[in-house]
Amino acid sequence: MHKLRVVGLVLIIITFGFTLIVSGQDAVDEICVPMGSFSIEPPEGVTARRPSVEFPHSSHFDYSCKTCHHKWDFEGPIVGCTTSGCHDAVEPIKKSEKPSGDQLVATRYYKDAYHQQCLECHKEINKQNLLAEKKLRLSDAGTKIRKAGPLNCKGCHKEE
């Protein structure tokens, strides 16, 4: 009977200790990850020429957060692209003002940043899918390949 009490006490201590470890972060330290989809709008003061983009955030969870949030330090809050000092230019940057080879300056204009990041990734997935399809025809037709994102304007900017 004594052994049973000791084992029960040890299990309670382990469970309680594990709970403290898992929930040990303060609310301030927690990362808020938007689930589902959210709308990507142009920065304040910019008149959109196309409808906003409904971004399926949760379908991008296979990728590292740093793929898109490239300035995130893994500690502070994750901020959006149009935050000051990132992709905050509301007018296209003239070619004469872009230093050659400086990709960050080349994508300071928010629209260029989104289009380059999203489209390049979608193109790469499409390229991988084409290679995978060729291999699948020769081997396992039951294997699924991941769905690539849109590559044209209307694919992202859906009419309302």
C-alpha positions as CSV (number, residue, x, y, z in Angstrom):
1,M,0.0,0.0,0.0
2,H,2.9,2.3,0.9
3,K,4.5,1.7,-2.6
4,L,1.2,2.6,-4.3
5,R,1.0,5.9,-2.4
6,V,4.7,6.7,-3.3
7,V,4.1,5.9,-7.0
8,G,0.9,8.0,-7.0
9,L,2.7,10.9,-5.4
10,V,5.6,10.6,-7.9
11,L,3.0,10.6,-10.8
12,I,1.3,13.7,-9.4
13,I,4.7,15.5,-9.0
14,I,5.7,14.6,-12.6
15,T,2.4,15.6,-14.0
16,F,2.3,18.9,-12.1
17,G,6.0,19.6,-13.0
18,F,5.3,18.9,-16.6
19,T,2.3,21.3,-16.6
20,L,4.4,24.0,-15.1
21,I,7.1,23.5,-17.8
22,V,4.6,23.6,-20.6
23,S,2.7,26.6,-19.3
24,G,5.8,28.4,-18.0
25,Q,5.6,31.2,-20.5
26,D,4.1,34.5,-19.6
27,A,1.3,35.8,-21.7
28,V,3.7,38.5,-23.0
29,D,6.1,35.9,-24.3
30,E,3.5,34.0,-26.3
31,I,3.4,34.2,-30.1
32,C,0.0,34.8,-31.6
33,V,-0.2,32.9,-34.9
34,P,-3.3,33.8,-37.0
35,M,-5.2,30.7,-37.9
36,G,-7.2,30.3,-41.1
37,S,-7.1,33.2,-43.5
38,F,-6.7,37.0,-43.3
39,S,-6.9,39.8,-45.8
40,I,-3.8,41.5,-47.1
41,E,-4.5,45.1,-47.6
42,P,-2.4,47.9,-49.0
43,P,-0.8,50.2,-46.4
44,E,-2.8,53.1,-45.0
45,G,-3.0,56.0,-47.5
46,V,-2.7,53.8,-50.6
47,T,-5.7,53.4,-52.9
48,A,-5.9,49.8,-54.1
49,R,-6.4,49.2,-57.8
50,R,-7.3,45.5,-57.3
51,P,-9.3,43.7,-54.6
52,S,-7.4,42.7,-51.4
53,V,-5.8,39.3,-51.2
54,E,-7.3,36.7,-48.9
55,F,-4.2,34.9,-47.6
56,P,-4.6,31.3,-46.4
57,H,-2.1,31.6,-43.5
58,S,-2.7,28.2,-42.1
59,S,-2.0,26.5,-45.4
60,H,1.5,27.9,-45.2
61,F,2.4,26.3,-41.9
62,D,4.7,23.8,-43.6
63,Y,7.2,26.7,-44.0
64,S,9.4,28.4,-41.5
65,C,8.0,31.7,-40.2
66,K,11.3,33.3,-41.3
67,T,10.5,32.4,-44.9
68,C,8.2,35.4,-44.9
69,H,9.0,37.2,-41.7
70,H,12.7,37.4,-42.5
71,K,13.5,40.1,-39.9
72,W,12.0,38.1,-37.0
73,D,14.6,37.4,-34.3
74,F,12.7,34.4,-32.8
75,E,12.0,36.5,-29.6
76,G,10.1,39.6,-30.3
77,P,6.6,39.9,-31.8
78,I,6.2,38.9,-35.5
79,V,5.2,42.0,-37.5
80,G,3.7,42.5,-40.9
81,C,5.5,43.4,-44.1
82,T,4.6,47.0,-44.2
83,T,6.2,47.8,-40.8
84,S,8.5,50.7,-40.7
85,G,12.0,49.8,-42.0
86,C,10.8,46.7,-43.9
87,H,8.6,46.9,-46.9
88,D,7.1,50.3,-46.0
89,A,7.5,52.3,-49.3
90,V,4.1,53.2,-50.7
91,E,5.5,54.3,-54.1
92,P,7.6,52.2,-56.4
93,I,11.3,52.9,-56.0
94,K,12.8,54.2,-59.2
95,K,15.4,52.1,-60.9
96,S,18.0,54.9,-60.5
97,E,17.5,54.8,-56.7
98,K,18.0,51.0,-56.4
99,P,21.6,50.0,-55.6
100,S,22.5,47.0,-57.8
101,G,22.4,43.8,-55.9
102,D,20.7,45.2,-52.8
103,Q,17.6,43.1,-52.8
104,L,16.1,44.6,-49.6
105,V,16.1,48.1,-51.2
106,A,14.7,46.7,-54.4
107,T,11.7,45.3,-52.4
108,R,11.1,48.2,-50.0
109,Y,7.9,48.9,-52.1
110,Y,5.3,46.7,-50.3
111,K,3.8,45.6,-53.6
112,D,7.1,44.3,-55.0
113,A,7.9,42.5,-51.8
114,Y,4.6,40.6,-51.8
115,H,4.7,39.8,-55.5
116,Q,8.3,38.7,-55.4
117,Q,8.0,36.5,-52.3
118,C,4.6,34.9,-53.2
119,L,5.1,34.4,-56.9
120,E,8.6,33.1,-56.6
121,C,7.6,30.5,-54.0
122,H,4.5,29.5,-56.1
123,K,6.7,29.2,-59.2
124,E,9.2,27.0,-57.3
125,I,6.4,24.7,-56.1
126,N,5.0,24.4,-59.6
127,K,8.5,23.5,-60.9
128,Q,8.9,20.8,-58.1
129,N,5.4,19.5,-59.0
130,L,6.3,19.1,-62.6
131,L,9.4,17.1,-61.7
132,A,7.4,15.0,-59.2
133,E,4.7,14.3,-61.8
134,K,7.3,13.0,-64.2
135,K,8.6,10.7,-61.5
136,L,5.2,9.6,-60.4
137,R,4.2,8.5,-63.9
138,L,7.2,6.1,-63.7
139,S,6.6,4.9,-60.2
140,D,3.9,5.6,-57.7
141,A,0.7,7.1,-59.2
142,G,-0.9,7.2,-55.7
143,T,1.5,9.8,-54.3
144,K,0.0,13.2,-53.8
145,I,1.9,16.4,-54.6
146,R,1.3,19.7,-52.8
147,K,-0.9,22.2,-54.3
148,A,0.9,25.3,-55.7
149,G,-0.5,28.8,-55.1
150,P,-1.8,31.0,-57.9
151,L,0.5,32.6,-60.5
152,N,-1.8,35.2,-62.0
153,C,-3.5,38.4,-60.8
154,K,-7.0,37.0,-60.6
155,G,-5.7,33.9,-58.7
156,C,-4.9,36.1,-55.7
157,H,-7.0,39.3,-56.3
158,K,-10.5,37.7,-56.5
159,E,-13.3,39.9,-57.7
160,E,-15.8,40.5,-54.9
